[in-house]
Amino acid sequence: AQGCLAFRPNVASPGLAAMMLYWCLCIVVVLSFADALTVANVSTSKVPSAKDLALSGHAVAKTPTLHTICSRDLTGREHDAVIVMLVAADSWDWAKTALKSLHFVQDSYRAEVGIFYDTADNITEEKLHLLFEAAKPRKACATRILFAEFPPGMSEKSKTPWIQRNSWGYMHMIRFFFVDLMDPKLKLLSGFKYWARLDTDSYFQLPVPDIFQNFDKNPALGYIHNLENADCGGIVEGLQDFARAFVSQRHDDPSAIPALSKCKRDCVLGWYNNFEAGRIAAFQTTDAQAFIQAVVASKGIYEKRWGDAILRRLLVEIMHVPHQEASKEMLLSYYHPGQNRVISDVAHALVGARPEQLLGSPKWPSFVPQLSPEAVSRFS
């Protein structure tokens, strides 16, 4: 680039001079773009499947390198928190909207954005750069992961318990958020104290205070959760028995676990976790990881579709992780289809009607009974 700037055209060879200037300009443009992105490699202990290795022709590697690129940090500050987003190839426009809404989060940019995407989606760096633009001025990093991994004895051809978009994507998503993200060996959250989740089909609508301040003020606090929900029937088949057995092995009382005891035996209570925030260390203790690995060994995620929202609450309550509900300001600002149709209706109802007056009306979605009366009353 310095050579280009020092270049003086040879008037005796105008054609050659024009060509050299053209190539110099190309070099400057390329270097400018490269300067906008910091590229790093993240080494993990995640082992690719036999199918992946066979297709690639590579030998078995115990620690394959997954690729991470980061935007330039324009904030000039240290980052002790990360806002995590799992991006699929078909959710690009949603993801950009979600990232742009982060300007409502008034945390002085202490949190950077951690984007994770499947290596099978073949997402280009150019497309990742568009997400970085949407997140500005926050620093953002995008990490390519091996998304499709099955437990022993299961494969793409196994019978799936749940189909959404494709046969296994939802179960892979559950495993990523409940297992992989918190695995200290994978180091996906390395260097941070706190994390929060932002789904691609979610966004903030109103200003909200620093999500992570409550953790600063209360060093014991481990988790900030959303409103209560429940899963029932086949998608939690066996989970009550599994969790009660695990609790009993710890010489604790299963009846003291609200997720298990305050609902019917064919249900398990959870918290909507399309928004959640937590202290990472609270989920990487030996005991917490023992519960996570017991869930993995049970194959409940892949055989029954045990959900990450339900499993997260079980972990929090079984491990006695101090927790609290997110503020009303946060819940009213954060939009996610389904749950937040309820919250948005309630927010509008605050203008001229109490939320309980809407119960049973056409404006109130049919799944609202999953919300506890206490959760509904908080918005009145």
Secondary structure per residue as TSV (DSSP state, phi and psi in degrees):
chain	resnum	aa	ss	phi	psi
A	1	A	-	360.0	-40.4
A	2	Q	H	-63.7	-37.5
A	3	G	H	-62.7	-38.5
A	4	C	H	-63.1	-42.6
A	5	L	H	-66.6	-30.5
A	6	A	H	-85.6	-7.8
A	7	F	-	-67.3	134.1
A	8	R	-	-121.2	123.0
A	9	P	-	-64.0	147.0
A	10	N	-	-89.7	108.0
A	11	V	T	-64.9	-19.3
A	12	A	T	-74.8	-19.3
A	13	S	-	-130.3	71.2
A	14	P	H	-60.8	-34.9
A	15	G	H	-64.7	-46.1
A	16	L	H	-63.1	-40.8
A	17	A	H	-62.9	-42.7
A	18	A	H	-63.0	-40.8
A	19	M	H	-64.6	-42.7
A	20	M	H	-65.8	-39.2
A	21	L	H	-64.1	-37.3
A	22	Y	H	-61.7	-47.4
A	23	W	H	-68.7	-34.2
A	24	C	H	-63.7	-41.7
A	25	L	H	-61.0	-42.0
A	26	C	H	-59.6	-42.6
A	27	I	H	-63.3	-43.2
A	28	V	H	-62.1	-42.9
A	29	V	H	-62.5	-45.5
A	30	V	H	-62.2	-44.5
A	31	L	H	-66.1	-34.7
A	32	S	H	-64.3	-42.9
A	33	F	H	-66.7	-40.9
A	34	A	H	-63.8	-33.9
A	35	D	H	-68.6	-20.9
A	36	A	H	-80.4	-14.2
A	37	L	E	-124.1	132.5
A	38	T	E	-100.3	125.4
A	39	V	E	-107.6	134.0
A	40	A	E	-140.6	159.3
A	41	N	E	-108.3	137.4
A	42	V	E	-112.8	120.9
A	43	S	E	-94.0	130.4
A	44	T	-	-127.5	169.8
A	45	S	-	-96.9	13.6
A	46	K	-	-75.7	125.3
A	47	V	-	-99.0	126.2
A	48	P	-	-65.9	156.1
A	49	S	-	-69.6	164.4
A	50	A	H	-60.9	-35.4
A	51	K	H	-64.0	-43.4
A	52	D	H	-59.2	-45.2
A	53	L	H	-66.9	-38.5
A	54	A	H	-65.5	-40.4
A	55	L	H	-68.8	-36.4
A	56	S	H	-83.2	-21.6
A	57	G	T	78.9	8.6
A	58	H	-	-86.7	153.9
A	59	A	-	-74.7	163.3
A	60	V	-	-64.0	129.8
A	61	A	-	-121.7	128.5
A	62	K	S	-73.3	-29.7
A	63	T	S	-131.9	74.5
A	64	P	-	-63.6	147.6
A	65	T	E	-91.3	124.6
A	66	L	E	-101.4	144.4
A	67	H	E	-89.8	134.1
A	68	T	E	-129.0	134.8
A	69	I	E	-124.0	149.9
A	70	C	E	-130.3	148.9
A	71	S	E	-77.9	164.3
A	72	R	-	-69.0	138.6
A	73	D	-	-81.4	112.4
A	74	L	-	-96.8	0.7
A	75	T	S	-90.6	-23.6
A	76	G	-	68.3	29.2
A	77	R	S	-141.2	165.3
A	78	E	-	-77.2	151.6
A	79	H	-	-119.0	116.5
A	80	D	-	-107.0	4.9
A	81	A	E	-140.3	157.4
A	82	V	E	-139.0	137.7
A	83	I	E	-101.7	115.3
A	84	V	E	-94.7	136.2
A	85	M	E	-137.0	130.2
A	86	L	E	-100.4	118.2
A	87	V	E	-112.6	127.5
A	88	A	-	-99.2	158.9
A	89	A	G	-61.6	-27.2
A	90	D	G	-95.4	11.4
A	91	S	G	-121.9	27.8
A	92	W	H	-64.1	-48.9
A	93	D	H	-65.0	-40.2
A	94	W	H	-59.9	-43.1
A	95	A	H	-61.4	-41.0
A	96	K	H	-63.3	-41.9
A	97	T	H	-61.7	-44.3
A	98	A	H	-61.1	-44.8
A	99	L	H	-67.4	-38.2
A	100	K	H	-62.5	-31.0
A	101	S	G	-72.3	-9.2
A	102	L	G	-67.0	-11.3
A	103	H	G	-66.1	-15.8
A	104	F	G	-77.1	-17.2
A	105	V	E	-84.3	111.3
A	106	Q	E	-92.9	66.7
A	107	D	S	-111.4	14.7
A	108	S	T	56.8	28.2
A	109	Y	T	64.1	27.5
A	110	R	-	-66.3	-26.9
A	111	A	E	-96.1	129.9
A	112	E	E	-92.1	173.0
A	113	V	E	-103.6	130.6
A	114	G	E	-112.2	108.0
A	115	I	E	-100.2	131.6
A	116	F	E	-122.3	138.1
A	117	Y	E	-145.9	155.7
A	118	D	E	-80.0	134.6
A	119	T	G	-60.9	-27.3
A	120	A	G	-71.1	-15.3
A	121	D	G	-80.1	-12.7
A	122	N	-	52.0	45.7
A	123	I	-	-77.0	131.3
A	124	T	-	-81.9	158.5
A	125	E	H	-64.3	-29.8
A	126	E	H	-61.7	-41.8
A	127	K	H	-69.4	-37.3
A	128	L	H	-62.9	-36.3
A	129	H	H	-61.9	-32.4
A	130	L	H	-65.5	-36.3
A	131	L	H	-68.5	-38.7
A	132	F	H	-59.9	-40.9
A	133	E	H	-61.7	-40.8
A	134	A	H	-65.5	-31.3
A	135	A	H	-84.4	-13.7
A	136	K	T	-54.4	145.4
A	137	P	T	-88.2	8.3
A	138	R	S	-64.6	143.9
A	139	K	-	-67.4	140.1
A	140	A	E	-135.8	140.5
A	141	C	E	-125.8	142.2
A	142	A	E	-121.1	126.8
A	143	T	E	-119.2	127.4
A	144	R	E	-82.6	127.6
A	145	I	E	-122.3	162.7
A	146	L	-	-91.4	97.6
A	147	F	-	-78.2	-41.7
A	148	A	-	-90.3	98.7
A	149	E	-	-134.6	129.0
A	150	F	-	-105.9	152.2
A	151	P	-	-69.3	161.8
A	152	P	T	-54.2	136.6
A	153	G	T	86.3	-1.7
A	154	M	-	-123.5	154.0
A	155	S	-	-152.8	-178.7
A	156	E	T	-55.2	-28.1
A	157	K	T	-85.5	-8.3
A	158	S	S	-67.3	160.2
A	159	K	-	-72.0	127.8
A	160	T	-	-92.7	142.2
A	161	P	S	-85.6	-7.6
A	162	W	-	-159.3	132.3
A	163	I	-	-120.3	120.1
A	164	Q	S	-145.9	113.6
A	165	R	S	72.5	-53.8
A	166	N	S	-149.3	-177.9
A	167	S	S	-67.1	-36.0
A	168	W	S	-125.1	-4.7
A	169	G	H	-58.1	-37.6
A	170	Y	H	-67.5	-40.6
A	171	M	H	-67.8	-38.0
A	172	H	H	-61.4	-39.6
A	173	M	H	-62.8	-44.8
A	174	I	H	-58.0	-47.9
A	175	R	H	-60.8	-40.9
A	176	F	H	-60.3	-50.6
A	177	F	H	-73.4	-35.0
A	178	F	H	-88.3	-34.3
A	179	V	T	-105.7	-65.7
A	180	D	G	-61.8	-45.7
A	181	L	G	-59.4	-33.9
A	182	M	G	-96.3	0.4
A	183	D	-	-73.9	113.1
A	184	P	T	-62.9	-23.5
A	185	K	T	-71.6	-31.6
A	186	L	T	-79.1	-23.8
A	187	K	T	58.7	32.9
A	188	L	T	-70.6	-21.7
A	189	L	T	-114.3	20.7
A	190	S	T	-61.1	136.0
A	191	G	T	93.8	-5.5
A	192	F	-	-114.6	153.5
A	193	K	S	-94.4	-34.9
A	194	Y	E	-130.0	155.4
A	195	W	E	-136.5	155.2
A	196	A	E	-136.9	159.3
A	197	R	E	-112.7	137.8
A	198	L	-	-131.9	111.7
A	199	D	-	-75.9	154.2
A	200	T	T	-65.7	-27.5
A	201	D	T	-96.4	25.1
A	202	S	-	-122.2	162.8
A	203	Y	E	-166.7	162.3
A	204	F	E	-92.7	139.8
A	205	Q	-	-108.1	-20.1
A	206	L	S	-140.6	158.8
A	207	P	-	-60.7	139.5
A	208	V	E	-132.1	147.9
A	209	P	E	-69.5	170.3
A	210	D	-	-50.6	118.3
A	211	I	T	-60.0	-32.2
A	212	F	T	-97.6	-3.7
A	213	Q	H	-60.7	-33.8
A	214	N	H	-63.0	-33.2
A	215	F	H	-69.5	-36.9
A	216	D	H	-62.5	-42.9
A	217	K	H	-74.7	-29.0
A	218	N	-	-126.0	94.6
A	219	P	T	-61.3	-17.8
A	220	A	T	-84.8	-21.1
A	221	L	-	-63.7	129.8
A	222	G	-	-112.2	-22.0
A	223	Y	E	-154.7	136.9
A	224	I	E	-115.4	122.7
A	225	H	E	-117.0	169.6
A	226	N	-	-90.8	-166.8
A	227	L	-	-68.1	161.2
A	228	E	E	-75.6	143.1
A	229	N	E	-139.3	-177.3
A	230	A	E	-150.0	143.2
A	231	D	E	-111.0	139.7
A	232	C	E	-136.3	161.7
A	233	G	G	79.9	-144.1
A	234	G	G	-62.0	-29.7
A	235	I	G	-76.4	-7.7
A	236	V	G	-123.0	19.9
A	237	E	T	-56.7	125.7
A	238	G	T	84.5	-10.6
A	239	L	H	-72.9	-38.7
A	240	Q	H	-58.0	-48.8
A	241	D	H	-64.1	-42.5
A	242	F	H	-60.2	-50.3
A	243	A	H	-67.0	-40.4
A	244	R	H	-63.0	-39.7
A	245	A	H	-65.0	-41.1
A	246	F	H	-63.4	-44.7
A	247	V	H	-62.3	-43.1
A	248	S	H	-63.3	-37.6
A	249	Q	H	-63.0	-24.7
A	250	R	T	-87.6	4.6
A	251	H	T	61.7	33.3
A	252	D	-	-107.0	172.4
A	253	D	-	-102.2	114.8
A	254	P	G	-58.6	-28.2
A	255	S	G	-69.4	-12.4
A	256	A	G	-88.6	0.6
A	257	I	-	-100.2	103.8
A	258	P	H	-56.4	-35.4
A	259	A	H	-59.3	-26.6
A	260	L	H	-98.6	-37.0
A	261	S	H	-95.2	-18.3
A	262	K	S	-99.6	26.9
A	263	C	S	-151.2	173.3
A	264	K	-	-65.2	158.5
A	265	R	T	-69.1	-14.8
A	266	D	T	-97.4	16.2
A	267	C	E	-130.8	161.4
A	268	V	E	-138.8	135.4
A	269	L	E	-82.8	149.0
A	270	G	E	-143.2	-168.3
A	271	W	E	-127.4	136.0
A	272	Y	-	-51.6	126.5
A	273	N	-	-117.5	22.8
A	274	N	S	-65.5	-20.4
A	275	F	S	-125.3	131.0
A	276	E	-	-159.5	157.9
A	277	A	E	-145.5	147.4
A	278	G	E	-157.6	164.7
A	279	R	E	-88.1	117.0
A	280	I	G	-58.8	-41.2
A	281	A	G	-59.5	-30.1
A	282	A	G	-67.4	-21.0
A	283	F	G	-106.1	3.7
A	284	Q	S	-117.7	16.0
A	285	T	S	-70.4	163.5
A	286	T	H	-59.3	-42.9
A	287	D	H	-67.4	-43.2
A	288	A	H	-62.6	-43.1
A	289	Q	H	-67.6	-30.4
A	290	A	H	-64.0	-40.9
A	291	F	H	-65.9	-43.4
A	292	I	H	-59.9	-44.8
A	293	Q	H	-70.5	-29.2
A	294	A	H	-65.6	-38.6
A	295	V	H	-63.4	-44.0
A	296	V	H	-59.1	-46.8
A	297	A	H	-64.8	-28.2
A	298	S	H	-72.4	-21.1
A	299	K	T	64.1	16.8
A	300	G	H	-62.4	-31.8
A	301	I	H	-64.3	-44.0
A	302	Y	H	-89.6	-26.0
A	303	E	H	-91.9	-27.2
A	304	K	H	-122.4	-20.5
A	305	R	-	78.1	40.3
A	306	W	-	-57.6	126.6
A	307	G	-	-86.7	153.2
A	308	D	H	-68.3	-30.4
A	309	A	H	-64.7	-43.1
A	310	I	H	-69.4	-43.8
A	311	L	H	-65.3	-36.8
A	312	R	H	-63.0	-44.3
A	313	R	H	-64.7	-41.1
A	314	L	H	-57.9	-45.9
A	315	L	H	-60.2	-47.1
A	316	V	H	-59.0	-44.4
A	317	E	H	-78.0	-37.0
A	318	I	H	-68.0	-38.2
A	319	M	T	-89.4	3.5
A	320	H	T	56.4	42.5
A	321	V	-	-76.6	121.0
A	322	P	-	-57.9	134.0
A	323	H	E	-146.4	163.1
A	324	Q	E	-152.8	160.0
A	325	E	E	-78.4	148.6
A	326	A	-	-62.6	155.9
A	327	S	-	-66.6	158.5
A	328	K	H	-60.1	-38.4
A	329	E	H	-60.0	-41.1
A	330	M	H	-66.2	-46.3
A	331	L	H	-67.0	-33.8
A	332	L	H	-77.1	-27.7
A	333	S	H	-80.2	-37.5
A	334	Y	E	-80.6	122.2
A	335	Y	E	-108.5	132.6
A	336	H	-	-145.6	135.2
A	337	P	T	-56.1	146.6
A	338	G	T	92.1	-92.5
A	339	Q	H	-55.0	-45.7
A	340	N	H	-84.7	-5.6
A	341	R	H	-64.4	-37.7
A	342	V	H	-64.0	-51.1
A	343	I	H	-63.2	-40.5
A	344	S	H	-64.2	-41.9
A	345	D	H	-59.9	-41.9
A	346	V	H	-65.2	-43.0
A	347	A	H	-59.2	-44.1
A	348	H	H	-66.8	-34.5
A	349	A	H	-66.5	-24.8
A	350	L	H	-60.3	-23.5
A	351	V	H	-69.1	-41.3
A	352	G	H	-142.9	4.5
A	353	A	S	-154.9	148.1
A	354	R	-	-78.4	144.2
A	355	P	G	-59.0	-35.9
A	356	E	G	-65.7	-20.4
A	357	Q	G	-70.7	-19.3
A	358	L	G	-86.3	-13.1
A	359	L	T	-57.9	129.8
A	360	G	T	84.5	-7.8
A	361	S	S	-83.4	163.2
A	362	P	T	-61.0	-21.2
A	363	K	T	-76.9	-13.3
A	364	W	S	-101.9	113.2
A	365	P	-	-57.2	153.6
A	366	S	T	-67.5	-22.1
A	367	F	T	-87.6	3.3
A	368	V	G	-56.4	-33.8
A	369	P	G	-54.3	-18.1
A	370	Q	G	-65.4	-26.0
A	371	L	S	-78.5	139.7
A	372	S	-	-71.8	153.3
A	373	P	H	-56.3	-33.6
A	374	E	H	-64.3	-40.3
A	375	A	H	-65.1	-41.6
A	376	V	H	-64.4	-41.8
A	377	S	H	-67.8	-22.1
A	378	R	T	-63.3	-21.1
A	379	F	T	-99.0	8.3
A	380	S	-	-93.7	360.0
